[in-house]
Amino acid sequence: MPERLSLIMIKITKDTTLAKILEKKGAEKILAKYNLPCLTCPMAKFEIGNLKLGQVCKMYGIDLDKVLKEINKK
């Protein structure tokens, strides 16, 4: 249980991997709202542990600040 609690309280940053973010309840809906392509990409499933939010947002022109603000509210 302490591991789950720490995950809820962890602050998501540009350096947080998508795999770690997706462990947070409700995070997938927020990422989907911003059309993060990695959620539906079959190849990303192999790399999701290495893909960092900041890198993905930069590659696809997604507003990182907006994503971080919303995802850290949860």
Secondary structure as a PSIPRED ss2 file (coil, helix, strand):
# PSIPRED VFORMAT (PSIPRED V4.0)

   1 M C   1.000  0.000  0.000
   2 P H   0.000  1.000  0.000
   3 E H   0.000  1.000  0.000
   4 R H   0.000  1.000  0.000
   5 L H   0.000  1.000  0.000
   6 S H   0.000  1.000  0.000
   7 L H   0.000  1.000  0.000
   8 I H   0.000  1.000  0.000
   9 M H   0.000  1.000  0.000
  10 I C   1.000  0.000  0.000
  11 K C   1.000  0.000  0.000
  12 I C   1.000  0.000  0.000
  13 T C   1.000  0.000  0.000
  14 K C   1.000  0.000  0.000
  15 D C   1.000  0.000  0.000
  16 T C   1.000  0.000  0.000
  17 T E   0.000  0.000  1.000
  18 L H   0.000  1.000  0.000
  19 A H   0.000  1.000  0.000
  20 K H   0.000  1.000  0.000
  21 I H   0.000  1.000  0.000
  22 L C   1.000  0.000  0.000
  23 E C   1.000  0.000  0.000
  24 K C   1.000  0.000  0.000
  25 K C   1.000  0.000  0.000
  26 G C   1.000  0.000  0.000
  27 A H   0.000  1.000  0.000
  28 E H   0.000  1.000  0.000
  29 K H   0.000  1.000  0.000
  30 I H   0.000  1.000  0.000
  31 L H   0.000  1.000  0.000
  32 A H   0.000  1.000  0.000
  33 K H   0.000  1.000  0.000
  34 Y C   1.000  0.000  0.000
  35 N C   1.000  0.000  0.000
  36 L C   1.000  0.000  0.000
  37 P H   0.000  1.000  0.000
  38 C H   0.000  1.000  0.000
  39 L H   0.000  1.000  0.000
  40 T C   1.000  0.000  0.000
  41 C C   1.000  0.000  0.000
  42 P C   1.000  0.000  0.000
  43 M C   1.000  0.000  0.000
  44 A H   0.000  1.000  0.000
  45 K H   0.000  1.000  0.000
  46 F H   0.000  1.000  0.000
  47 E H   0.000  1.000  0.000
  48 I C   1.000  0.000  0.000
  49 G C   1.000  0.000  0.000
  50 N C   1.000  0.000  0.000
  51 L C   1.000  0.000  0.000
  52 K E   0.000  0.000  1.000
  53 L H   0.000  1.000  0.000
  54 G H   0.000  1.000  0.000
  55 Q H   0.000  1.000  0.000
  56 V H   0.000  1.000  0.000
  57 C H   0.000  1.000  0.000
  58 K H   0.000  1.000  0.000
  59 M H   0.000  1.000  0.000
  60 Y H   0.000  1.000  0.000
  61 G C   1.000  0.000  0.000
  62 I C   1.000  0.000  0.000
  63 D C   1.000  0.000  0.000
  64 L H   0.000  1.000  0.000
  65 D H   0.000  1.000  0.000
  66 K H   0.000  1.000  0.000
  67 V H   0.000  1.000  0.000
  68 L H   0.000  1.000  0.000
  69 K H   0.000  1.000  0.000
  70 E H   0.000  1.000  0.000
  71 I H   0.000  1.000  0.000
  72 N C   1.000  0.000  0.000
  73 K C   1.000  0.000  0.000
  74 K C   1.000  0.000  0.000
